[in-house]
Amino acid sequence: MADKDDIREGKDFGIGIPQENRPFFVKGNGALDWGMQNRLARIFNLVSGRTVMLAFDHGYFQGPTTGLERIDLGIVPLIPYADVLMCTRGALRSVIPPSATKAVVLRCSGGQSILTELSREAIAVDIEDAIRLNAAAITTQIYIGAEYEHQSIRNLIQLIDTGNRYGIPTMAVTGVGAEMKRDARYFGLATRIAAELGAHYVKSYFVEEGFERVCAGCPVPIVIAGGKKLPELDALTMAYQALDQGAAGVDMGRNIFQSDDPVAMIQAVAAVVHKKEKPGKALQLYQQLKAGNVPDRSRLARSS
């Protein structure tokens, strides 16, 4: 409690200097409440305006896929280099150290496996549990054009409504069935639907033709999925092209944790995302880190 002794009258009121109200930097999210914007500011870098999300939620329908057999061995060493962890509550509670201070985007859907129809999902996490886990955002998939399209959209609406009630943003993921054409027309439709329903940002796929239109037609940020494992240069090139055409970051999993050197790869991806490094230079960084010719920057930061 403030002491009553030596109370001094205020003098420096900055007369003549208007109070500055800076516009919020995340596309399409300038009218949100403080808590919602604060959580988004934990996801998107304040300097670059972009994000490197590390996705390792695959086990909720794929099981122990390659690179995720042991999350403690394959993922935990990558945490210092990511901006965001995208995972399930089970992995978070059982494996991820609570001392990790990275933003968490919590996978909140489930109910299917690779042996069944992927679009038949349900909301699998109650909003109160997301709050207990200090999630910066919550997420589910929508499967536009799939057998259970309506159910997946209803799941997204439910998540957005409950998230809005408690100030937690929702990221929509554009799930794609095996028979669907992955082109700009499809992703333009799917991302726009997600944004119109109230998603605060969207995870989608990069396409070679028309991706700039996909980003321009979506009123909230798009982050790209890494998709299947590619050669390192191809993955870095995909990230660079997507960002150059309007994406606000990446949400990569297999192209990082299935790399020959995941720690080096996530740092190379971050160089593309935050420093606009070109793919060739980023690949050189990857190779140098892999060979041990560049100091571990996170250790240097911790020791300084």
C-alpha positions in Angstrom: 0.0 0.0 0.0 1.3 3.4 -0.8 2.6 5.4 2.1 0.8 8.7 2.9 4.1 10.4 3.8 5.9 12.5 1.2 3.1 12.5 -1.3 4.3 14.6 -4.2 2.0 16.4 -6.7 2.3 15.1 -10.2 4.2 17.5 -12.6 5.1 15.7 -15.8 1.8 15.4 -17.7 3.3 15.6 -21.2 1.2 18.6 -22.0 1.1 19.1 -25.7 2.0 15.5 -26.5 -1.0 13.6 -27.7 -1.5 10.1 -26.2 -0.5 7.6 -28.8 -2.9 4.8 -29.6 -1.1 2.4 -32.0 -3.1 0.3 -34.3 -2.8 -3.5 -33.6 -0.4 -5.1 -36.0 -2.1 -8.4 -36.7 -4.2 -8.2 -39.9 -7.9 -8.0 -39.4 -7.7 -8.2 -35.6 -7.7 -4.5 -34.7 -11.1 -4.4 -33.0 -10.6 -7.2 -30.5 -10.4 -6.9 -26.7 -7.1 -6.4 -24.9 -6.8 -10.0 -23.8 -7.4 -11.4 -27.3 -4.9 -9.1 -28.9 -2.3 -9.9 -26.1 -2.6 -13.6 -26.9 -2.2 -12.9 -30.6 0.9 -10.8 -29.9 2.4 -13.8 -28.2 1.9 -15.8 -31.4 3.0 -13.2 -34.0 6.5 -11.6 -33.6 6.2 -7.9 -32.7 9.1 -7.0 -35.0 8.5 -9.1 -38.1 4.7 -9.5 -37.7 5.2 -13.2 -38.5 5.3 -16.5 -36.7 7.2 -19.9 -36.7 4.7 -22.4 -35.3 6.0 -25.9 -34.5 3.3 -28.4 -35.2 3.5 -31.8 -33.5 -0.2 -32.6 -33.0 -0.2 -35.3 -35.6 -0.4 -38.1 -33.1 -4.1 -37.3 -32.3 -5.1 -39.2 -35.5 -1.8 -40.7 -36.9 -0.3 -42.2 -33.7 3.5 -42.3 -33.2 4.5 -41.2 -36.7 8.1 -40.8 -37.8 9.8 -38.1 -35.8 7.2 -38.1 -33.1 7.8 -41.5 -31.6 9.3 -39.8 -28.5 8.2 -36.2 -28.2 10.6 -35.7 -25.3 13.5 -36.5 -27.5 12.3 -35.2 -30.9 10.4 -32.0 -30.0 11.5 -30.7 -26.6 15.0 -29.7 -28.0 13.3 -27.6 -30.7 11.2 -25.5 -28.3 13.8 -22.7 -27.8 13.7 -21.9 -31.6 9.9 -21.9 -32.1 7.6 -19.0 -31.5 4.6 -21.2 -30.9 3.9 -24.8 -30.0 0.9 -26.5 -31.7 0.0 -29.6 -29.9 -2.6 -31.6 -28.0 -3.4 -31.3 -24.3 -2.1 -34.9 -23.8 1.3 -34.1 -25.2 1.5 -30.8 -23.4 0.7 -32.2 -20.0 2.7 -35.4 -20.3 5.9 -34.3 -22.1 6.3 -30.5 -22.5 8.1 -28.8 -19.6 5.9 -26.3 -17.9 8.9 -24.0 -17.7 8.6 -23.6 -21.5 7.1 -20.1 -22.0 6.3 -20.3 -25.7 2.8 -19.6 -26.8 0.6 -22.7 -27.2 -2.0 -23.2 -29.9 -4.1 -26.1 -28.5 -5.5 -28.8 -30.8 -9.1 -29.0 -29.7 -10.6 -31.5 -32.2 -10.5 -35.3 -32.4 -12.6 -38.3 -32.7 -11.2 -40.0 -35.9 -8.1 -41.8 -37.1 -6.2 -42.5 -40.3 -8.3 -45.7 -40.5 -11.6 -43.7 -40.9 -13.1 -40.6 -42.6 -10.9 -37.7 -41.4 -13.6 -35.1 -41.7 -15.8 -36.7 -39.0 -14.3 -34.8 -36.1 -15.7 -33.5 -32.9 -14.7 -30.9 -30.4 -12.5 -32.8 -28.0 -11.4 -30.2 -25.5 -13.6 -28.1 -23.2 -12.8 -24.4 -23.1 -12.1 -24.5 -19.4 -9.3 -27.0 -20.0 -7.8 -24.7 -22.6 -7.9 -21.9 -20.0 -6.2 -24.2 -17.4 -3.4 -24.9 -20.0 -2.9 -21.2 -20.6 -3.5 -21.6 -24.4 -2.8 -18.6 -26.5 -5.2 -19.9 -29.2 -7.4 -22.9 -29.9 -7.8 -24.7 -33.1 -9.9 -27.2 -35.2 -10.1 -28.2 -38.8 -12.8 -27.5 -41.4 -13.2 -29.8 -44.3 -14.8 -27.8 -47.1 -16.3 -30.2 -49.7 -15.8 -33.3 -47.6 -18.5 -35.8 -46.4 -18.7 -34.2 -43.0 -18.2 -30.6 -44.1 -21.2 -29.3 -42.0 -20.1 -31.0 -38.8 -16.5 -29.6 -39.1 -17.8 -26.1 -39.7 -20.1 -26.4 -36.7 -17.1 -27.4 -34.7 -15.3 -24.3 -35.7 -18.3 -22.1 -34.9 -18.5 -23.7 -31.4 -14.8 -23.1 -30.8 -15.0 -19.5 -32.0 -18.0 -18.7 -29.8 -16.5 -20.2 -26.6 -13.1 -18.7 -27.3 -14.6 -15.3 -27.8 -16.4 -15.7 -24.4 -13.1 -16.1 -22.6 -10.8 -14.0 -24.8 -9.0 -16.8 -26.6 -8.4 -16.6 -30.4 -9.3 -19.4 -32.7 -7.1 -20.6 -35.6 -9.0 -22.5 -38.3 -7.2 -25.2 -40.2 -8.2 -26.0 -43.8 -8.3 -29.8 -43.9 -8.1 -31.3 -47.3 -9.5 -34.7 -48.3 -7.5 -37.0 -50.6 -9.9 -36.5 -53.5 -9.9 -32.7 -53.4 -8.0 -30.5 -55.8 -5.4 -28.4 -53.9 -5.6 -25.2 -55.9 -6.1 -21.5 -55.2 -9.8 -21.7 -55.9 -10.3 -24.3 -53.2 -8.0 -22.6 -50.6 -9.5 -19.2 -51.4 -12.9 -20.6 -50.6 -11.9 -22.5 -47.5 -9.9 -19.7 -45.9 -12.5 -17.1 -46.7 -15.2 -19.2 -45.1 -13.1 -19.7 -42.0 -12.5 -15.9 -41.7 -16.1 -15.0 -42.3 -17.2 -17.3 -39.5 -14.9 -15.5 -37.1 -11.6 -17.3 -37.1 -8.8 -15.0 -36.0 -6.2 -16.6 -38.3 -6.1 -19.5 -40.7 -3.7 -22.3 -41.4 -3.7 -23.4 -45.0 -1.5 -24.8 -47.8 0.7 -23.0 -50.2 0.0 -23.4 -53.9 2.3 -22.4 -56.8 -0.4 -20.5 -58.7 -2.7 -17.9 -57.2 -1.6 -18.0 -53.6 -1.2 -14.2 -53.6 -5.0 -14.0 -54.3 -5.7 -16.5 -51.5 -3.9 -14.3 -49.0 -5.4 -11.1 -50.4 -9.0 -12.5 -50.2 -8.7 -13.6 -46.6 -9.2 -10.7 -44.1 -7.1 -12.4 -41.4 -3.6 -13.8 -41.4 -2.8 -17.1 -43.2 0.0 -19.3 -42.0 1.1 -22.1 -44.2 1.2 -25.8 -43.3 4.5 -27.6 -44.1 2.7 -30.7 -45.4 4.7 -33.8 -46.4 8.4 -34.0 -45.9 10.4 -32.2 -48.7 14.1 -31.7 -49.3 15.3 -28.9 -47.1 15.8 -26.4 -49.9 12.3 -27.1 -51.3 10.8 -26.5 -47.8 12.7 -23.3 -47.4 11.7 -22.2 -50.9 8.1 -22.9 -50.2 8.2 -20.9 -47.0 9.9 -18.0 -48.8 7.5 -17.9 -51.7 4.4 -18.1 -49.4 5.7 -15.2 -47.2 6.6 -13.2 -50.3 3.0 -13.6 -51.5 1.3 -12.6 -48.3 1.5 -15.4 -45.7 2.1 -14.4 -42.1 4.2 -17.3 -41.1 4.5 -21.1 -41.1 3.1 -24.0 -39.1 5.6 -26.7 -39.9 5.9 -30.2 -38.5 7.3 -32.9 -40.7 9.6 -30.6 -42.6 11.3 -29.8 -39.3 11.1 -32.9 -37.0 11.8 -35.3 -39.9 14.8 -33.3 -41.1 18.2 -34.8 -40.8 19.0 -32.1 -38.3 15.7 -30.6 -36.8 17.4 -28.1 -34.7 19.3 -26.7 -37.7 16.2 -26.8 -39.8 13.9 -24.8 -37.5 16.6 -22.1 -37.2 16.8 -21.9 -41.0 13.1 -21.7 -41.3 13.1 -18.9 -38.7 15.7 -17.0 -40.7 13.4 -17.1 -43.7 10.3 -16.1 -41.7 11.7 -13.3 -39.5 14.7 -12.1 -41.4 13.4 -12.6 -45.0 16.5 -14.7 -45.7 16.4 -16.2 -49.2 16.2 -20.0 -49.6 19.8 -20.4 -50.7 21.2 -18.4 -47.8 18.9 -20.2 -45.4 20.1 -23.6 -46.7 23.7 -22.5 -46.1 22.8 -21.6 -42.5 21.1 -25.1 -42.1 24.3 -26.8 -43.5 26.6 -24.7 -41.2 24.5 -25.5 -38.2 24.3 -29.1 -39.1 28.1 -29.2 -39.4 28.5 -27.4 -36.1 30.1 -24.3 -37.6 27.7 -21.8 -36.1 27.2 -21.4 -32.4 23.9 -22.4 -30.8 22.3 -19.0 -30.5 19.8 -20.0 -27.8 22.7 -21.1 -25.5 24.5 -17.9 -26.1 21.3 -15.9 -25.2 20.9 -17.9 -22.0 24.5 -17.4 -21.0 24.5 -13.6 -21.6 
